[in-house]
Amino acid sequence: MIKVEDWAEIRRLHRAEQMPIKAIARRMGISKNTVKRALAAEEPPKYRRAGKGSIVDAVEPQIRELLQQFPDMPATVIAERIGWQNSLTVLKDRIRLLRPHYQPLDPASRTTYRPGELAQCDLWFPPVRVPVGAGQTAGLPVLVMVSGYSRWLMARMLPSRAAGDLFAGMWALLSGLGAAPKTLVWDNEGAIGQWKGGRPQLTAEASAFRGMLGVAIRQCKPGDPEAKGLVERANGYLETSFMPGRSFTGPHDFNAQLAEWLARANRRHHRRIECRPADRIEADRAGMVALPPVAPAVGWRRSTRLARDHYVRIASNDYSVHPAVIGRLVEVVADLEQVSVRCGDRMVARHERCWAAHQTITDPAHAASAAAMRRSRAQSTPGPAQVQVEQRRLSDYDTLLGVEGVA
């Protein structure tokens, strides 16, 4: 067999030096037929060793017969049926080659996504307890969203998985993206909805949110983890690549470190799409739905008449309100960052959102105003009236009751 070096030299002499076949054969000391075969070959010569055969060859007909009847029969059972006494490794290798010829073809469908088509969403719970203030720590959820076409990854830690925080988190991530995918894929998260009678049913909050955005929310069927494969893999990537070696002073520090890491993660080479998510995000965003000009009503919202203790409750925490509006109707709004209270057009309270539980947050100005109002009321309240009361003699009571005096 001709060597690769000789094959290459033959072709060089013939193509570059325009040397005839006979001259090449004479120069290299080989036959003219060898030169002709080298010039006709479409690829370099490869050495192929002749097969020596295998100890499995003798029993291959029996293996084929069993696979013909039972394509899924395990290799260990085949070994028992044919009385195999040698190494199982070589037998399993041969069965692995033969089995596909007897199994029915079952091609897998390759999932592809169009730009702007969908994003998969999930709550990931990091294996760490984060300090939240008041000497407390908590295992808080992280909202994770992955766009199907670009694999653009978004994530943010939330105070809770309640609807008020969940939809505020979704709006925050979509606002940062600058557009909304046409479909948001969720599992049966309580704030999103659940399956009843074989049909998905969204919560009122989820329906309102998707209506404001003009998109769809698709609930996965129970027990169908493959429907959210992108975001499940993203959760694993966060756990193995973001978490190791990190510590956090609080939720805001967690989100700051996460945002910095995401900026790098979205510029890494993604093996499945053979490019970086950053290379596809513009085309992905162009296929999405534009965000509404007015932000949807997300977060915690309620109207209440302010009680005499002038506090309102969000989740499990109480926040003070200026006591000047006691007894009046106030509008309470809380997002991921702050809690605000309005009475008509007047802002009567603004607090930073507390992530700890069962806390009372008091604005010193509110406490001072309440104390001044109590002092003013105490000074303006009149004391008891001074009334002169006649003192009667005891004998008058004896006469009234008909009792004679005792000498």
HUNORKA-V760042 format. One record per pair of residues at least 24 apart in sequence whose C-alpha atoms are under 6 Angstrom apart, sorted by the first residue. I is the first residue (numbers start at 1). J is the second residue. If there is no record, write none. Layout:
I_J + I_J
//
This chain:
7_38 + 68_102 + 71_102 + 71_103 + 113_148 + 113_149 + 114_149 + 115_149 + 115_284 + 115_287 + 116_181 + 116_284 + 116_285 + 116_287 + 116_288 + 117_181 + 117_182 + 118_148 + 118_181 + 118_182 + 118_183 + 118_184 + 119_146 + 119_147 + 119_148 + 119_184 + 120_145 + 120_146 + 120_184 + 120_185 + 120_231 + 121_145 + 121_185 + 121_186 + 130_250 + 131_250 + 132_250 + 132_355 + 132_356 + 133_356 + 146_231 + 150_277 + 150_280 + 150_281 + 151_277 + 152_277 + 159_355 + 163_191 + 164_299 + 164_300 + 165_299 + 167_298 + 168_298 + 168_299 + 179_288 + 179_289 + 179_290 + 179_291 + 180_288 + 180_289 + 181_288 + 182_215 + 182_288 + 183_215 + 183_216 + 183_217 + 184_217 + 185_217 + 185_218 + 186_219 + 187_219 + 187_220 + 212_296 + 299_334 + 299_335 + 300_333 + 300_334 + 301_332 + 301_333 + 302_332 + 303_330 + 303_331 + 304_329 + 304_330 + 305_329 + 316_357 + 316_358 + 317_358 + 317_359 + 317_360 + 318_360 + 319_361 + 320_362 + 321_349 + 322_348 + 322_366 + 323_370
//
